[in-house]
Amino acid sequence: MTPNHTCAEVIAQTLHEAGVRFAFGHPGGEVLELIDALERSGIRFVLTGHESTAAFMAAAVGRLTGIPGVCVATLGPGACNLVLGVGTAYLDRDPVLAISARTSTERHHRSNKQNLPLTDLFTPIARWSVDLEGADVEVTVKNSLSVATGPPRGPVYLAVPSDVAGKPAASPESAAGVAGPASPAGQGTAHPPPSVPTDESDLPRILSTMNGAERPVAVVGIAMDAARDAPAVRRFLRDTGLPYATTVQAKGIADERGDRFLGTIAPAAGEDRIIEWLQRSDCVLGIGFDPVEVSRLWHFDAPLQIVANAPVDFGTYAPPAACVGDVSALLGRVAEGYHGRCLWTAEDIGYLKARVDAAYHPPTEEGPDGMSPYHLVGALREALPEDTVVSSDVGAHKNVMGQRWQAPEPGTFLMSNGLSSMGYGVGAAMGAALVLPDRPVAAVTGDGAFAMMVQELETIRRTGIAPLIVVLYDASLAVIKIAQQARKLPVTGVDFAPVDWAKVAEGFGIAAEAVSTLDETRDAVARWVRRREARVLVARVDERLYTGLKY
């Protein structure tokens, strides 16, 4: 960079050199120089209806490409609106660079209008939160990208004072004596967190436990580089013959059509049956297992032996044994030293899978008010191409999608599970459709979550992307209603008035249709596959056919 480059230009060029091609956000006057610099550097700025959508899109892009997704907001309320998406990326382990404006250096300690301690706000939900005041901008941005890509992956937050972006970027020498990113309290941390050291000291203990076990089982999670490590994971499971389950965000890493695949947990319909297996096992090998996806506490008592790319301890939880490092290499070491036996039989596995399916398989395909979500998800999986990238939103259908949907490879199933953010499904599909324009992309969402993000139909139309958005329509927050009924509480605050979502979508200029049978659904999806264009499919479901779900 030349000395004449502005801070905004340095940020933009550094991002472009790292492979960033999109930035998502909602502008304010304080970020106009940055947006202009992004566009001039070859990074397309995509206007979203809400900043949380921008962060969801960035998280999906980061997960799919391995390059941090970028989201941009103005100061004050714009930055606050990023919090949901940044928190989602933090607990879902997605690499994101979130940038917002901050009050000017002149006003920062003299006026509190729109002046929040933003780096303090983002510190608990980001891997690094820093105030960028003009000194050593290029190094700070490069460090931010490195931290975001982990391990563990996650978001980094940069606050840019509104009067800094358009000024020349100062070198560390010329900025000597100036309040830099680390100086006063409340301005973030100038130094990035240290990288995670490799630790293989527990490898002998893991091998001893595995070799002494008679009923070992594996659980595959997200604490790895999914795209790079998936071949090693599949090879290890094939060669050792261990039965295995996956967490929902790890779907596609292991072979879900394999004879020894047990199903999905954390959370997924019927997971109780699989957890019983894990508790009966005398050795649970956690391949990238990260308890960030687990809402129940079975892992405290399970004999977990973990190999992961970063420590997965949290609070009072620490696994009995864990190795940290390159997951592919660690699995190779474990495979070399494993000579145990596995007494689980094909009959055992078949019985378990039948029990899992029976736990949430409704008695009928259709009820008086619509389709069974179980059968609808099955019909969608059959009708959509194998390589479809699907995002699932949060709601009762999330549990069905987590168990019933088969993901053929990493990066084909997107879900928020660490934070479980409603509204994620549409934004994630939008991000996927932008960076994977030649792949079919679909979102499966409930009508409650869709209502939160319906304004993004305008974004979809304007950008020209072509996702299929399937809205499960029952005019209810069904998963909360199920919890109320299970606890014998009155049904309160979960039902809403009917909405003609097909007409709403058409009002945004998006093709839409309503379906109420499985055959209508299959036909509609087939038409979308033949002629890919943005489309909303409103699928009426009967909430009473969500069977076997627990909150």
C-alpha positions as CSV (number, residue, x, y, z in Angstrom):
1,M,0.0,0.0,0.0
2,T,1.2,3.5,-0.7
3,P,1.3,6.2,2.0
4,N,-1.5,8.0,0.1
5,H,-4.1,5.3,0.6
6,T,-6.9,6.0,2.9
7,C,-7.8,3.7,5.7
8,A,-10.9,2.6,3.8
9,E,-8.8,1.8,0.7
10,V,-6.4,-0.2,2.8
11,I,-9.2,-2.2,4.4
12,A,-10.8,-2.8,1.0
13,Q,-7.6,-3.8,-0.8
14,T,-6.5,-6.1,2.0
15,L,-9.8,-7.9,2.0
16,H,-9.8,-8.2,-1.8
17,E,-6.3,-9.7,-1.7
18,A,-7.6,-12.3,0.8
19,G,-10.3,-13.4,-1.6
20,V,-13.3,-11.5,-0.3
21,R,-15.7,-10.6,-3.1
22,F,-18.9,-9.6,-1.3
23,A,-19.7,-7.4,1.6
24,F,-23.3,-7.3,3.0
25,G,-24.9,-4.6,5.0
26,H,-27.0,-1.5,5.4
27,P,-25.2,1.9,4.9
28,G,-25.1,5.0,7.0
29,G,-23.3,8.2,6.3
30,E,-20.4,7.1,8.5
31,V,-19.4,4.2,6.2
32,L,-19.8,5.7,2.8
33,E,-16.1,6.0,2.2
34,L,-15.6,2.3,3.1
35,I,-18.4,1.2,0.8
36,D,-17.0,3.2,-2.0
37,A,-13.5,1.7,-1.4
38,L,-14.9,-1.8,-1.3
39,E,-16.7,-1.3,-4.7
40,R,-13.6,0.2,-6.3
41,S,-11.4,-2.6,-5.1
42,G,-13.7,-5.3,-6.7
43,I,-15.8,-6.2,-3.6
44,R,-19.5,-6.0,-4.3
45,F,-21.5,-4.3,-1.6
46,V,-24.9,-6.0,-1.3
47,L,-27.6,-3.9,0.4
48,T,-29.8,-5.9,2.8
49,G,-33.0,-5.0,4.4
50,H,-31.6,-5.6,7.9
51,E,-28.1,-5.8,9.3
52,S,-28.8,-9.2,10.9
53,T,-29.4,-10.6,7.4
54,A,-26.1,-9.2,6.4
55,A,-24.4,-11.0,9.2
56,F,-26.2,-14.3,8.4
57,M,-25.2,-14.0,4.8
58,A,-21.6,-13.4,5.8
59,A,-21.6,-16.4,8.1
60,A,-22.9,-18.7,5.4
61,V,-20.3,-17.3,2.9
62,G,-17.6,-17.9,5.5
63,R,-18.7,-21.4,6.2
64,L,-18.9,-22.3,2.5
65,T,-15.7,-20.7,1.3
66,G,-13.4,-20.7,4.3
67,I,-12.8,-17.0,3.6
68,P,-14.4,-14.8,6.2
69,G,-17.7,-13.3,5.1
70,V,-17.9,-9.5,5.5
71,C,-20.8,-7.5,6.9
72,V,-20.9,-3.7,7.3
73,A,-23.1,-1.4,9.4
74,T,-23.1,2.2,10.5
75,L,-22.6,3.2,14.1
76,G,-25.1,3.0,17.0
77,P,-28.3,1.2,15.9
78,G,-26.7,-0.3,12.8
79,A,-23.9,-1.9,14.8
80,C,-26.4,-3.1,17.4
81,N,-28.4,-4.8,14.7
82,L,-25.3,-6.8,13.8
83,V,-25.2,-8.4,17.2
84,L,-27.6,-11.2,16.5
85,G,-25.7,-12.3,13.4
86,V,-22.3,-11.9,15.0
87,G,-23.4,-13.9,18.0
88,T,-24.7,-16.6,15.7
89,A,-21.4,-16.8,13.9
90,Y,-19.6,-17.0,17.2
91,L,-21.5,-20.0,18.5
92,D,-21.8,-21.6,15.1
93,R,-18.1,-21.3,14.5
94,D,-18.3,-19.4,11.2
95,P,-15.5,-17.0,10.0
96,V,-16.9,-13.5,9.8
97,L,-15.4,-10.0,9.7
98,A,-18.0,-7.5,11.0
99,I,-17.2,-3.9,10.5
100,S,-19.1,-0.9,11.8
101,A,-18.6,2.8,12.1
102,R,-18.0,4.4,15.5
103,T,-18.4,8.0,16.6
104,S,-15.6,10.3,15.4
105,T,-12.4,10.6,17.3
106,E,-13.4,14.3,18.0
107,R,-16.7,13.3,19.5
108,H,-15.9,9.9,21.0
109,H,-15.2,11.2,24.5
110,R,-17.2,14.4,24.3
111,S,-20.7,13.4,23.2
112,N,-22.7,10.2,24.0
113,K,-25.3,10.6,21.1
114,Q,-25.2,7.2,19.3
115,N,-22.1,6.6,21.2
116,L,-21.9,3.1,22.6
117,P,-18.8,1.2,23.8
118,L,-19.0,-1.0,20.7
119,T,-15.8,-3.0,21.2
120,D,-17.0,-3.9,24.7
121,L,-20.4,-4.8,23.3
122,F,-18.9,-7.2,20.8
123,T,-16.1,-8.6,22.9
124,P,-18.1,-11.4,24.5
125,I,-19.4,-12.6,21.1
126,A,-16.3,-12.2,18.9
127,R,-13.0,-13.9,18.8
128,W,-11.4,-10.4,18.7
129,S,-12.9,-6.9,19.0
130,V,-10.7,-4.0,18.1
131,D,-11.0,-0.2,17.5
132,L,-9.3,0.7,14.3
133,E,-8.1,4.3,14.7
134,G,-5.8,4.5,11.7
135,A,-2.5,3.0,12.9
136,D,-1.2,-0.1,11.1
137,V,-4.6,-0.8,9.4
138,E,-3.3,-3.4,6.9
139,V,-1.7,-5.6,9.6
140,T,-4.8,-5.3,11.8
141,V,-7.1,-6.4,9.0
142,K,-4.8,-9.3,8.1
143,N,-4.6,-10.3,11.7
144,S,-8.4,-10.1,11.8
145,L,-8.8,-12.5,8.9
146,S,-6.3,-14.9,10.5
147,V,-8.2,-14.9,13.8
148,A,-11.5,-15.4,12.1
149,T,-10.4,-18.5,10.2
150,G,-9.2,-20.0,13.6
151,P,-9.2,-22.5,14.9
152,P,-11.7,-22.2,16.3
153,R,-13.4,-20.2,13.5
154,G,-15.5,-17.2,14.5
155,P,-16.3,-13.5,14.0
156,V,-13.9,-10.6,14.5
157,Y,-15.3,-7.1,15.0
158,L,-13.7,-3.9,13.8
159,A,-14.9,-0.5,14.8
160,V,-13.9,2.3,12.4
161,P,-14.3,5.9,13.7
162,S,-16.4,7.9,11.2
163,D,-13.6,10.5,10.6
164,V,-10.9,7.9,10.0
165,A,-12.0,5.9,7.0
166,G,-11.4,8.7,4.5
167,K,-8.1,9.8,6.0
168,P,-4.6,8.5,5.0
169,A,-3.7,5.3,6.8
170,A,-1.0,6.1,9.3
171,S,2.0,3.9,9.7
172,P,2.9,2.7,13.2
173,E,5.7,5.2,13.3
174,S,3.7,8.2,12.3
175,A,1.0,7.2,14.7
176,A,3.3,7.1,17.7
177,G,1.8,9.0,20.5
178,V,-1.7,8.8,19.0
179,A,-4.4,6.9,20.8
180,G,-4.3,3.6,18.8
181,P,-6.5,0.6,18.9
182,A,-5.4,-0.6,22.2
183,S,-5.0,2.5,24.3
184,P,-7.9,3.5,26.5
185,A,-10.2,1.1,28.2
186,G,-13.2,0.2,26.1
187,Q,-11.4,0.4,22.8
188,G,-10.9,-3.3,22.3
189,T,-7.7,-5.3,22.3
190,A,-4.9,-4.4,20.0
191,H,-3.2,-7.8,20.0
192,P,-5.0,-10.7,18.5
193,P,-5.5,-13.8,20.6
194,P,-2.7,-16.4,20.4
195,S,-3.1,-19.3,18.0
196,V,-4.2,-22.6,19.4
197,P,-1.2,-24.9,20.2
198,T,-1.1,-28.5,19.2
199,D,-1.5,-30.9,22.1
200,E,-1.2,-34.7,21.5
201,S,-0.4,-35.6,25.1
202,D,-3.6,-37.5,25.7
203,L,-3.2,-39.7,22.6
204,P,-1.9,-42.7,24.6
205,R,-4.9,-42.4,27.0
206,I,-7.3,-42.2,24.0
207,L,-5.8,-45.3,22.4
208,S,-5.8,-47.2,25.7
209,T,-9.5,-46.4,26.2
210,M,-10.4,-47.3,22.6
211,N,-8.4,-50.6,22.6
212,G,-10.0,-51.7,25.8
213,A,-13.6,-50.9,24.7
214,E,-16.0,-53.4,23.4
215,R,-18.8,-51.1,22.4
216,P,-17.1,-47.9,21.0
217,V,-19.0,-45.3,19.0
218,A,-18.0,-42.1,17.3
219,V,-19.7,-38.7,17.3
220,V,-18.7,-36.3,14.5
221,G,-18.9,-32.5,15.2
222,I,-17.8,-29.2,13.9
223,A,-14.4,-28.7,15.6
224,M,-12.5,-29.4,12.4
225,D,-12.0,-28.1,8.9
226,A,-15.0,-29.8,7.4
227,A,-14.1,-29.6,3.7
228,R,-10.5,-30.7,4.3
229,D,-11.0,-33.3,7.0
230,A,-14.1,-35.0,5.7
231,P,-12.1,-37.6,3.5
232,A,-10.0,-38.6,6.6
233,V,-13.1,-38.8,8.7
234,R,-14.8,-41.1,6.2
235,R,-11.7,-43.2,5.8
236,F,-11.3,-43.6,9.5
237,L,-14.9,-44.7,10.1
238,R,-14.7,-47.1,7.2
239,D,-11.5,-48.7,8.3
240,T,-12.3,-49.0,12.0
241,G,-15.9,-50.0,11.6
242,L,-17.1,-47.8,14.5
243,P,-20.8,-46.9,14.5
244,Y,-21.2,-43.1,14.3
245,A,-23.6,-40.2,14.7
246,T,-23.2,-36.6,13.8
247,T,-24.3,-33.3,15.2
248,V,-26.5,-31.3,12.9
249,Q,-23.9,-28.7,11.8
250,A,-21.5,-31.6,10.9
251,K,-24.0,-33.2,8.5
252,G,-22.2,-34.2,5.3
253,I,-18.8,-34.8,6.9
254,A,-19.5,-38.5,7.5
255,D,-21.3,-40.8,5.1
256,E,-25.0,-40.6,6.0
257,R,-25.8,-43.6,3.8
258,G,-23.3,-45.8,5.5
259,D,-24.4,-49.0,7.2
260,R,-23.0,-47.9,10.5
261,F,-24.5,-44.4,10.5
262,L,-26.8,-44.1,13.6
263,G,-28.4,-40.7,12.9
264,T,-28.1,-37.1,14.0
265,I,-28.1,-35.5,17.4
266,A,-28.0,-32.0,18.9
267,P,-30.9,-31.4,18.4
268,A,-32.7,-33.7,16.1
269,A,-36.0,-35.6,16.4
270,G,-35.4,-39.0,18.0
271,E,-32.0,-38.1,19.3
272,D,-32.9,-39.5,22.8
273,R,-32.5,-43.0,21.3
274,I,-29.0,-42.2,20.0
275,I,-28.0,-40.6,23.3
276,E,-29.0,-43.8,25.1
277,W,-26.5,-45.6,22.9
278,L,-23.8,-43.1,23.7
279,Q,-24.4,-43.5,27.4
280,R,-24.2,-47.3,27.1
281,S,-21.0,-47.1,25.2
282,D,-17.7,-47.8,27.0
283,C,-15.9,-45.3,24.7
284,V,-17.2,-42.3,22.7
285,L,-14.7,-41.0,20.2
286,G,-15.6,-37.3,19.6
287,I,-14.2,-36.5,16.1
288,G,-14.4,-32.7,16.2
289,F,-17.1,-33.0,18.8
290,D,-17.9,-29.5,20.2
291,P,-20.6,-29.3,23.0
292,V,-21.6,-25.9,21.7
293,E,-24.3,-27.7,19.8
294,V,-25.5,-29.7,22.8
295,S,-28.4,-28.5,24.9
296,R,-28.6,-31.6,27.1
297,L,-25.8,-32.7,29.5
298,W,-25.2,-36.3,28.4
299,H,-21.6,-35.4,27.4
300,F,-20.7,-34.8,31.1
301,D,-21.1,-38.5,31.9
302,A,-20.1,-40.1,28.5
303,P,-16.6,-41.6,28.2
304,L,-15.6,-39.0,25.6
305,Q,-12.2,-39.1,24.0
306,I,-12.0,-36.1,21.7
307,V,-9.8,-35.1,18.7
308,A,-10.5,-31.6,17.6
309,N,-8.8,-28.5,16.0
310,A,-9.3,-26.5,19.2
311,P,-10.1,-27.1,22.8
312,V,-13.7,-27.7,23.5
313,D,-13.8,-27.2,27.2
314,F,-16.4,-24.8,28.5
315,G,-17.3,-23.8,32.0
316,T,-17.2,-26.9,34.2
317,Y,-16.9,-29.3,31.3
318,A,-13.7,-30.9,30.2
319,P,-13.5,-34.2,28.4
320,P,-11.7,-37.1,30.1
321,A,-9.1,-37.0,27.3
322,A,-8.6,-34.7,24.3
323,C,-6.0,-34.1,21.6
324,V,-5.9,-30.7,19.7
325,G,-4.4,-30.2,16.3
326,D,-4.8,-31.3,12.7
327,V,-7.9,-33.6,12.8
328,S,-6.9,-35.6,9.7
329,A,-3.4,-36.2,11.1
330,L,-4.7,-37.1,14.5
331,L,-7.2,-39.6,13.1
332,G,-4.3,-41.2,11.2
333,R,-2.4,-41.6,14.4
334,V,-5.5,-43.0,16.2
335,A,-6.1,-45.5,13.3
336,E,-2.5,-46.7,13.4
337,G,-2.7,-47.5,17.1
338,Y,-6.3,-48.9,17.2
339,H,-6.6,-52.7,17.4
340,G,-9.7,-53.0,19.5
341,R,-13.0,-54.7,18.6
342,C,-16.5,-53.6,18.3
343,L,-19.4,-55.8,19.5
344,W,-22.2,-53.7,18.1
345,T,-23.9,-55.7,15.4
346,A,-25.8,-54.8,12.2
347,E,-28.9,-55.9,14.0
348,D,-28.2,-53.5,16.9
349,I,-27.7,-50.6,14.5
350,G,-30.8,-51.5,12.5
351,Y,-32.9,-51.7,15.7
352,L,-31.7,-48.3,16.9
353,K,-32.4,-46.6,13.5
354,A,-35.9,-48.1,13.5
355,R,-36.5,-46.7,17.0
356,V,-35.2,-43.3,16.0
357,D,-37.5,-43.2,13.0
358,A,-40.4,-44.4,15.0
359,A,-39.9,-41.6,17.5
360,Y,-41.0,-38.9,15.1
361,H,-42.7,-40.8,12.2
362,P,-46.3,-39.6,12.3
363,P,-49.2,-42.1,11.6
364,T,-50.3,-40.4,8.4
365,E,-48.8,-38.4,5.5
366,E,-51.4,-35.7,5.7
367,G,-53.8,-34.4,8.3
368,P,-56.9,-32.1,8.2
369,D,-54.8,-29.0,8.2
370,G,-52.0,-30.0,5.8
371,M,-49.0,-32.2,5.3
372,S,-46.9,-34.1,7.8
373,P,-43.6,-32.2,8.1
374,Y,-41.8,-35.6,8.3
375,H,-43.2,-36.6,4.9
376,L,-42.8,-33.1,3.4
377,V,-39.0,-33.0,4.2
378,G,-38.7,-36.5,2.7
379,A,-40.5,-35.3,-0.5
380,L,-38.2,-32.2,-0.7
381,R,-35.1,-34.3,-0.3
382,E,-36.3,-36.7,-3.1
383,A,-37.3,-33.9,-5.4
384,L,-34.3,-31.6,-5.0
385,P,-31.0,-32.4,-6.8
386,E,-28.4,-34.3,-4.7
387,D,-26.0,-31.4,-4.7
388,T,-28.6,-28.8,-3.4
389,V,-27.3,-26.6,-0.7
390,V,-30.1,-26.3,1.8
391,S,-30.5,-24.0,4.8
392,S,-32.8,-24.8,7.7
393,D,-34.3,-22.1,9.9
394,V,-35.2,-22.6,13.5
395,G,-38.5,-23.9,14.7
396,A,-40.3,-27.3,15.0
397,H,-39.2,-28.2,11.5
398,K,-35.5,-27.8,12.5
399,N,-35.6,-31.1,14.5
400,V,-37.2,-32.9,11.5
401,M,-34.6,-31.4,9.1
402,G,-31.7,-32.3,11.4
403,Q,-32.7,-36.0,11.4
404,R,-34.5,-36.6,8.1
405,W,-32.4,-34.6,5.7
406,Q,-29.5,-36.5,4.1
407,A,-26.4,-34.3,3.3
408,P,-24.1,-35.9,0.8
409,E,-21.0,-33.8,1.6
410,P,-19.8,-30.9,3.7
411,G,-21.3,-27.5,2.8
412,T,-24.6,-28.8,1.6
413,F,-26.5,-28.3,4.9
414,L,-26.6,-25.0,6.7
415,M,-28.2,-24.5,10.1
416,S,-27.7,-22.2,13.1
417,N,-27.4,-24.6,16.1
418,G,-24.9,-23.0,18.5
419,L,-27.2,-20.0,18.9
420,S,-30.2,-21.3,17.0
421,S,-31.3,-17.9,15.5
422,M,-34.7,-17.6,14.0
423,G,-34.4,-15.8,10.6
424,Y,-31.1,-17.5,9.7
425,G,-32.5,-19.8,7.0
426,V,-33.3,-17.1,4.4
427,G,-30.2,-15.1,5.0
428,A,-27.9,-18.2,4.8
429,A,-29.6,-19.3,1.5
430,M,-29.1,-15.8,0.1
431,G,-25.4,-15.9,0.9
432,A,-25.0,-19.4,-0.5
433,A,-26.8,-18.4,-3.7
434,L,-24.4,-15.5,-4.3
435,V,-21.2,-17.4,-3.8
436,L,-22.4,-20.6,-5.5
437,P,-24.4,-19.3,-8.5
438,D,-24.3,-22.6,-10.4
439,R,-25.6,-24.7,-7.5
440,P,-29.3,-25.2,-6.6
441,V,-29.9,-23.5,-3.2
442,A,-33.0,-23.9,-1.0
443,A,-34.2,-22.6,2.3
444,V,-36.7,-24.5,4.5
445,T,-38.2,-22.1,7.1
446,G,-41.3,-21.8,9.3
447,D,-43.7,-19.0,8.7
448,G,-42.7,-17.4,12.0
449,A,-39.1,-17.1,11.0
450,F,-40.0,-16.2,7.4
451,A,-42.1,-13.2,8.7
452,M,-38.9,-11.9,10.4
453,M,-37.0,-11.8,7.1
454,V,-39.7,-11.3,4.5
455,Q,-38.3,-7.9,3.5
456,E,-35.3,-9.7,2.1
457,L,-37.4,-10.9,-0.8
458,E,-36.7,-7.5,-2.3
459,T,-32.9,-8.2,-1.8
460,I,-33.3,-11.5,-3.6
461,R,-35.1,-9.9,-6.5
462,R,-32.6,-7.0,-6.8
463,T,-29.5,-9.3,-6.7
464,G,-31.0,-11.7,-9.2
465,I,-30.3,-14.8,-7.2
466,A,-32.6,-17.8,-7.5
467,P,-33.1,-19.7,-4.2
468,L,-36.2,-21.8,-3.5
469,I,-37.7,-20.8,-0.2
470,V,-40.1,-23.4,1.3
471,V,-42.3,-21.9,4.0
472,L,-43.9,-24.4,6.3
473,Y,-47.2,-22.7,7.0
474,D,-49.2,-23.4,10.1
475,A,-49.7,-19.9,11.5
476,S,-48.1,-20.9,14.7
477,L,-44.8,-21.1,16.6
478,A,-45.4,-24.9,16.8
479,V,-42.3,-25.8,18.7
480,I,-43.2,-23.4,21.6
481,K,-46.8,-24.7,21.5
482,I,-45.5,-28.3,21.8
483,A,-43.5,-27.2,24.9
484,Q,-46.5,-25.5,26.4
485,Q,-48.7,-28.6,25.9
486,A,-46.0,-30.9,27.3
487,R,-45.8,-28.8,30.5
488,K,-49.6,-28.6,30.7
489,L,-49.5,-24.8,30.3
490,P,-52.2,-22.8,28.5
491,V,-51.4,-22.1,24.8
492,T,-50.5,-18.5,24.9
493,G,-48.6,-16.1,22.5
494,V,-47.8,-18.7,19.8
495,D,-50.6,-18.4,17.2
496,F,-51.0,-15.6,14.7
497,A,-53.5,-14.5,12.1
498,P,-53.4,-16.2,8.7
499,V,-51.3,-14.6,6.1
500,D,-51.3,-15.2,2.3
501,W,-47.6,-15.5,2.0
502,A,-47.8,-16.3,-1.7
503,K,-49.5,-13.0,-2.4
504,V,-46.9,-11.3,-0.1
505,A,-44.1,-12.8,-2.2
506,E,-45.7,-11.8,-5.4
507,G,-45.9,-8.2,-4.1
508,F,-42.1,-8.3,-3.9
509,G,-42.0,-9.5,-7.5
510,I,-41.1,-13.1,-6.5
511,A,-42.9,-16.0,-8.1
512,A,-44.8,-18.0,-5.5
513,E,-47.4,-20.7,-5.1
514,A,-49.1,-22.6,-2.3
515,V,-49.1,-26.4,-2.0
516,S,-51.1,-28.5,0.3
517,T,-50.3,-32.1,-0.8
518,L,-47.1,-34.0,-1.3
519,D,-47.7,-34.5,-5.0
520,E,-48.3,-30.8,-5.4
521,T,-45.0,-30.2,-3.6
522,R,-43.0,-32.6,-5.8
523,D,-44.5,-31.0,-9.0
524,A,-43.7,-27.5,-7.8
525,V,-40.1,-28.4,-6.9
526,A,-39.6,-30.2,-10.2
527,R,-40.7,-27.0,-12.0
528,W,-38.2,-25.0,-10.0
529,V,-35.4,-27.4,-10.8
530,R,-36.2,-27.2,-14.5
531,R,-36.3,-23.4,-14.5
532,R,-34.3,-22.0,-11.7
533,E,-35.7,-18.6,-10.6
534,A,-36.3,-17.2,-7.2
535,R,-39.5,-18.8,-5.9
536,V,-41.5,-19.0,-2.6
537,L,-43.3,-22.3,-2.0
538,V,-45.8,-22.0,0.8
539,A,-46.4,-25.6,2.1
540,R,-49.3,-26.0,4.4
541,V,-48.5,-28.4,7.3
542,D,-50.5,-29.8,10.1
543,E,-48.8,-28.9,13.4
544,R,-50.4,-31.9,15.1
545,L,-48.2,-34.2,12.9
546,Y,-45.0,-32.9,14.6
547,T,-44.7,-36.1,16.6
548,G,-42.1,-37.1,19.1
549,L,-40.5,-33.6,19.4
550,K,-39.2,-32.3,22.7
551,Y,-38.2,-28.7,23.6
